[in-house]
Amino acid sequence: MAYYAVEYVFSPDKRHLRVRPTHREYLAGLAEAGRIVLCGPLTSDTGGLLIFRAEDEAEVRTMVDHDPYTTAGVLSRVRIEQWSPVLGYLAPRL
């Protein structure tokens, strides 16, 4: 398994707020399944950061594609990058 950092950027019209409860339910299921390590919105509420645990980028892309934020069309950009945790409080626990 590998780790992937995902950046969501919301569309500026704030439509994501209507979808947020369903989006969080979806992510809670992924967290329970061990696929989401950490996630949360930026305090500016312009986007969010998510750390996924997956076999490959294609698996992450599938999870992102099924996110209610994606299906509702409220994201203006999604960036997915494989991530190597090296240092920090959580690094030894990953």
MDTraj code that builds the backbone (N, CA, C; nanometers):
import mdtraj as md
import numpy as np

residues = "MET ALA TYR TYR ALA VAL GLU TYR VAL PHE SER PRO ASP LYS ARG HIS LEU ARG VAL ARG PRO THR HIS ARG GLU TYR LEU ALA GLY LEU ALA GLU ALA GLY ARG ILE VAL LEU CYS GLY PRO LEU THR SER ASP THR GLY GLY LEU LEU ILE PHE ARG ALA GLU ASP GLU ALA GLU VAL ARG THR MET VAL ASP HIS ASP PRO TYR THR THR ALA GLY VAL LEU SER ARG VAL ARG ILE GLU GLN TRP SER PRO VAL LEU GLY TYR LEU ALA PRO ARG LEU".split()
xyz = np.array([
    [0.0832, -0.1179, 0.0000],
    [0.0000, 0.0000, 0.0000],
    [0.0881, 0.1249, 0.0000],
    [0.0397, 0.2263, -0.0645],
    [0.1104, 0.3543, -0.0712],
    [0.0183, 0.4647, -0.0183],
    [0.0779, 0.5796, 0.0082],
    [0.0027, 0.6963, 0.0552],
    [-0.0053, 0.7985, -0.0570],
    [-0.1194, 0.8660, -0.0632],
    [-0.1433, 0.9666, -0.1653],
    [-0.2003, 1.0926, -0.1007],
    [-0.1415, 1.2063, -0.1342],
    [-0.1938, 1.3356, -0.0904],
    [-0.2857, 1.3867, -0.2003],
    [-0.4042, 1.4280, -0.1584],
    [-0.5035, 1.4772, -0.2536],
    [-0.5467, 1.6165, -0.2096],
    [-0.5443, 1.7081, -0.3035],
    [-0.5892, 1.8445, -0.2770],
    [-0.7182, 1.8685, -0.3541],
    [-0.8199, 1.9126, -0.2827],
    [-0.9449, 1.9553, -0.3436],
    [-0.9485, 2.1080, -0.3420],
    [-0.9909, 2.1687, -0.4510],
    [-1.0174, 2.3120, -0.4556],
    [-1.1644, 2.3273, -0.4926],
    [-1.2385, 2.3971, -0.4073],
    [-1.3814, 2.4160, -0.4300],
    [-1.4064, 2.5228, -0.5362],
    [-1.5183, 2.5083, -0.6062],
    [-1.5636, 2.6165, -0.6937],
    [-1.5981, 2.7352, -0.6038],
    [-1.5825, 2.8572, -0.6517],
    [-1.5996, 2.9745, -0.5655],
    [-1.7437, 3.0032, -0.5225],
    [-1.8404, 2.9323, -0.5750],
    [-1.9810, 2.9632, -0.5461],
    [-2.0354, 2.9016, -0.4169],
    [-1.9535, 2.8283, -0.3445],
    [-1.9899, 2.7695, -0.2141],
    [-2.0967, 2.6603, -0.2222],
    [-2.1207, 2.6051, -0.3418],
    [-2.2173, 2.4944, -0.3545],
    [-2.1761, 2.3722, -0.2742],
    [-2.0464, 2.3615, -0.2436],
    [-1.9980, 2.2450, -0.1683],
    [-2.0627, 2.2348, -0.0304],
    [-2.1074, 2.3461, 0.0240],
    [-2.1667, 2.3438, 0.1584],
    [-2.2933, 2.2579, 0.1633],
    [-2.3695, 2.2568, 0.0554],
    [-2.4909, 2.1731, 0.0500],
    [-2.4574, 2.0247, 0.0444],
    [-2.3424, 1.9924, -0.0115],
    [-2.3028, 1.8529, -0.0334],
    [-2.2185, 1.7999, 0.0826],
    [-2.1680, 1.8884, 0.1667],
    [-2.0719, 1.8507, 0.2704],
    [-2.1179, 1.7332, 0.3578],
    [-2.2414, 1.7284, 0.4078],
    [-2.2800, 1.6142, 0.4924],
    [-2.2658, 1.4787, 0.4214],
    [-2.3077, 1.4727, 0.2959],
    [-2.2969, 1.3472, 0.2192],
    [-2.1508, 1.3146, 0.1911],
    [-2.0724, 1.4160, 0.1595],
    [-1.9288, 1.3986, 0.1364],
    [-1.8624, 1.3407, 0.2619],
    [-1.8958, 1.3948, 0.3787],
    [-1.8341, 1.3461, 0.5027],
    [-1.8786, 1.2040, 0.5362],
    [-2.0012, 1.1689, 0.5071],
    [-2.0463, 1.0294, 0.5252],
    [-1.9642, 0.9362, 0.4375],
    [-1.9453, 0.9767, 0.3143],
    [-1.8665, 0.8959, 0.2205],
    [-1.7242, 0.8761, 0.2722],
    [-1.6606, 0.9859, 0.3164],
    [-1.5231, 0.9751, 0.3662],
    [-1.5160, 0.8938, 0.4950],
    [-1.6187, 0.9023, 0.5792],
    [-1.6204, 0.8218, 0.7017],
    [-1.6169, 0.6735, 0.6675],
    [-1.6869, 0.6344, 0.5636],
    [-1.6826, 0.4952, 0.5188],
    [-1.5446, 0.4554, 0.4697],
    [-1.4788, 0.5457, 0.3970],
    [-1.3428, 0.5174, 0.3503],
    [-1.2454, 0.5098, 0.4671],
    [-1.2654, 0.5949, 0.5676],
    [-1.1786, 0.5905, 0.6863],
    [-1.1969, 0.4589, 0.7596],
    [-1.3204, 0.4165, 0.7737],
    [-1.3492, 0.2895, 0.8407],
    [-1.2859, 0.1723, 0.7665],
    [-1.2798, 0.1833, 0.6353],
    [-1.2198, 0.0782, 0.5518],
    [-1.0673, 0.0880, 0.5461],
    [-1.0093, 0.1884, 0.6119],
    [-0.8645, 0.2038, 0.6131],
    [-0.8074, 0.2736, 0.4917],
    [-0.8910, 0.3406, 0.4149],
    [-0.8441, 0.4077, 0.2927],
    [-0.8130, 0.5553, 0.3139],
    [-0.8783, 0.6198, 0.4101],
    [-0.8490, 0.7589, 0.4442],
    [-0.7683, 0.7589, 0.5728],
    [-0.6525, 0.8220, 0.5692],
    [-0.5670, 0.8331, 0.6872],
    [-0.6031, 0.9593, 0.7649],
    [-0.6118, 1.0703, 0.6954],
    [-0.6486, 1.2002, 0.7513],
    [-0.7185, 1.2796, 0.6424],
    [-0.8073, 1.3686, 0.6830],
    [-0.8681, 1.4586, 0.5863],
    [-0.9348, 1.5735, 0.6592],
    [-0.9553, 1.6817, 0.5880],
    [-1.0257, 1.7946, 0.6453],
    [-1.0188, 1.9157, 0.5555],
    [-1.1107, 2.0103, 0.5805],
    [-1.1131, 2.1323, 0.4995],
    [-1.0048, 2.2301, 0.5429],
    [-0.9644, 2.3145, 0.4512],
    [-0.8776, 2.4261, 0.4853],
    [-0.9602, 2.5265, 0.5641],
    [-0.9002, 2.5970, 0.6579],
    [-0.9770, 2.6910, 0.7404],
    [-1.0337, 2.8058, 0.6573],
    [-0.9773, 2.8307, 0.5411],
    [-1.0323, 2.9320, 0.4501],
    [-1.1570, 2.8819, 0.3785],
    [-1.1857, 2.7535, 0.3915],
    [-1.2975, 2.6864, 0.3247],
    [-1.2935, 2.7035, 0.1726],
    [-1.1718, 2.7027, 0.1188],
    [-1.1531, 2.7099, -0.0257],
    [-1.1182, 2.5735, -0.0847],
    [-1.1035, 2.4737, 0.0019],
    [-1.0672, 2.3406, -0.0430],
    [-1.0380, 2.2521, 0.0752],
    [-0.9767, 2.1386, 0.0475],
    [-0.9437, 2.0448, 0.1532],
    [-0.8247, 1.9594, 0.1154],
    [-0.7694, 1.8939, 0.2172],
    [-0.6584, 1.8016, 0.1973],
    [-0.6986, 1.6655, 0.2484],
    [-0.6600, 1.5620, 0.1757],
    [-0.6928, 1.4253, 0.2120],
    [-0.5683, 1.3396, 0.1933],
    [-0.5449, 1.2480, 0.2858],
    [-0.4372, 1.1505, 0.2714],
    [-0.5032, 1.0133, 0.2586],
    [-0.4828, 0.9525, 0.1438],
    [-0.5391, 0.8206, 0.1145],
    [-0.4320, 0.7139, 0.1307],
    [-0.4754, 0.5938, 0.1589],
    [-0.3901, 0.4740, 0.1588],
    [-0.4514, 0.3813, 0.0532],
    [-0.3722, 0.3482, -0.0495],
    [-0.4275, 0.2723, -0.1619],
    [-0.3188, 0.1925, -0.2314],
    [-0.3615, 0.0989, -0.3139],
    [-0.2686, 0.0176, -0.3921],
    [-0.1966, 0.1000, -0.4983],
    [-0.2705, 0.1915, -0.5627],
    [-0.2117, 0.2723, -0.6689],
    [-0.2969, 0.3964, -0.6926],
    [-0.2478, 0.4832, -0.7788],
    [-0.3188, 0.6084, -0.8064],
    [-0.4553, 0.5836, -0.8696],
    [-0.4677, 0.4790, -0.9478],
    [-0.5967, 0.4488, -1.0104],
    [-0.7037, 0.4205, -0.9041],
    [-0.6659, 0.3535, -0.7967],
    [-0.7608, 0.3277, -0.6887],
    [-0.8021, 0.4585, -0.6207],
    [-0.7067, 0.5479, -0.6006],
    [-0.7377, 0.6787, -0.5422],
    [-0.8313, 0.7548, -0.6349],
    [-0.8024, 0.7551, -0.7628],
    [-0.8856, 0.8246, -0.8610],
    [-1.0289, 0.7715, -0.8570],
    [-1.0449, 0.6427, -0.8429],
    [-1.1792, 0.5849, -0.8338],
    [-1.2516, 0.6347, -0.7093],
    [-1.1812, 0.6385, -0.5963],
    [-1.2440, 0.6875, -0.4731],
    [-1.2815, 0.8350, -0.4862],
    [-1.1931, 0.9145, -0.5459],
    [-1.2222, 1.0566, -0.5668],
    [-1.3402, 1.0730, -0.6635],
    [-1.3427, 0.9929, -0.7678],
    [-1.4514, 1.0022, -0.8665],
    [-1.5879, 0.9705, -0.8061],
    [-1.5919, 0.8884, -0.7009],
    [-1.7176, 0.8522, -0.6361],
    [-1.7546, 0.9446, -0.5198],
    [-1.6663, 1.0368, -0.4863],
    [-1.6934, 1.1321, -0.3785],
    [-1.8115, 1.2208, -0.4191],
    [-1.9073, 1.2430, -0.3297],
    [-2.0186, 1.3321, -0.3621],
    [-1.9754, 1.4712, -0.4081],
    [-1.8621, 1.5209, -0.3619],
    [-1.8127, 1.6491, -0.4120],
    [-1.7858, 1.6411, -0.5625],
    [-1.7294, 1.5301, -0.6069],
    [-1.7004, 1.5135, -0.7491],
    [-1.8288, 1.4967, -0.8278],
    [-1.9154, 1.4082, -0.7820],
    [-2.0374, 1.3809, -0.8581],
    [-2.1301, 1.5020, -0.8623],
    [-2.1232, 1.5897, -0.7615],
    [-2.2050, 1.7116, -0.7601],
    [-2.1405, 1.8250, -0.8398],
    [-2.0166, 1.8069, -0.8829],
    [-1.9493, 1.9072, -0.9639],
    [-1.9097, 2.0332, -0.8891],
    [-1.8750, 2.0185, -0.7601],
    [-1.8414, 2.1368, -0.6800],
    [-1.6904, 2.1596, -0.6662],
    [-1.6108, 2.0773, -0.7297],
    [-1.4649, 2.0936, -0.7238],
    [-1.4161, 2.1589, -0.8522],
    [-1.3335, 2.2607, -0.8371],
    [-1.2767, 2.3221, -0.9567],
    [-1.1430, 2.2584, -0.9931],
    [-1.0809, 2.1903, -0.8947],
    [-0.9533, 2.1230, -0.9229],
    [-0.9303, 2.0124, -0.8219],
    [-0.8701, 1.9038, -0.8692],
    [-0.8273, 1.7935, -0.7838],
    [-0.6843, 1.7594, -0.8244],
    [-0.5982, 1.7506, -0.7256],
    [-0.4584, 1.7126, -0.7512],
    [-0.4274, 1.5899, -0.6678],
    [-0.3715, 1.4864, -0.7312],
    [-0.3355, 1.3609, -0.6644],
    [-0.1860, 1.3385, -0.6840],
    [-0.1155, 1.3165, -0.5733],
    [0.0288, 1.2887, -0.5785],
    [0.0614, 1.1781, -0.4798],
    [0.1456, 1.0827, -0.5218],
    [0.1933, 0.9839, -0.4253],
    [0.2791, 1.0566, -0.3224],
    [0.2693, 1.0139, -0.1962],
    [0.3316, 1.0868, -0.0857],
    [0.4134, 0.9898, -0.0017],
    [0.5323, 1.0341, 0.0405],
    [0.6191, 0.9524, 0.1247],
    [0.6352, 1.0196, 0.2608],
    [0.5606, 0.9747, 0.3630],
    [0.5773, 1.0323, 0.4961],
    [0.7144, 0.9940, 0.5531],
    [0.7924, 1.0937, 0.5949],
    [0.9276, 1.0693, 0.6434],
    [0.9419, 1.1085, 0.7902],
    [0.9031, 1.2304, 0.8219],
    [0.9209, 1.2835, 0.9575],
    [0.7894, 1.3356, 1.0116],
    [0.7813, 1.3439, 1.1425],
    [0.6656, 1.4035, 1.2063],
    [0.5977, 1.3069, 1.3024],
    [0.5047, 1.3620, 1.3745],
    [0.4347, 1.2879, 1.4795],
    [0.3699, 1.1590, 1.4270],
    [0.3067, 1.1645, 1.3123],
    [0.2363, 1.0479, 1.2604],
    [0.3239, 0.9524, 1.1800],
    [0.4368, 0.9981, 1.1304],
    [0.5194, 0.9168, 1.0410],
    [0.5477, 0.7768, 1.0948],
    [0.5873, 0.7605, 1.2217],
    [0.6138, 0.6246, 1.2697],
    [0.4879, 0.5366, 1.2791],
    [0.3726, 0.5978, 1.2782],
    [0.2480, 0.5233, 1.2915],
    [0.1877, 0.4814, 1.1566],
    [0.2494, 0.5290, 1.0467],
    [0.1945, 0.5000, 0.9140],
    [0.2563, 0.3759, 0.8537],
])
top = md.Topology()
chain = top.add_chain()
for i, resn in enumerate(residues, 1):
    res = top.add_residue(resn, chain, resSeq=i)
    for name in ("N", "CA", "C"):
        top.add_atom(name, md.element.get_by_symbol(name[0]), res)
traj = md.Trajectory(xyz[None], top)
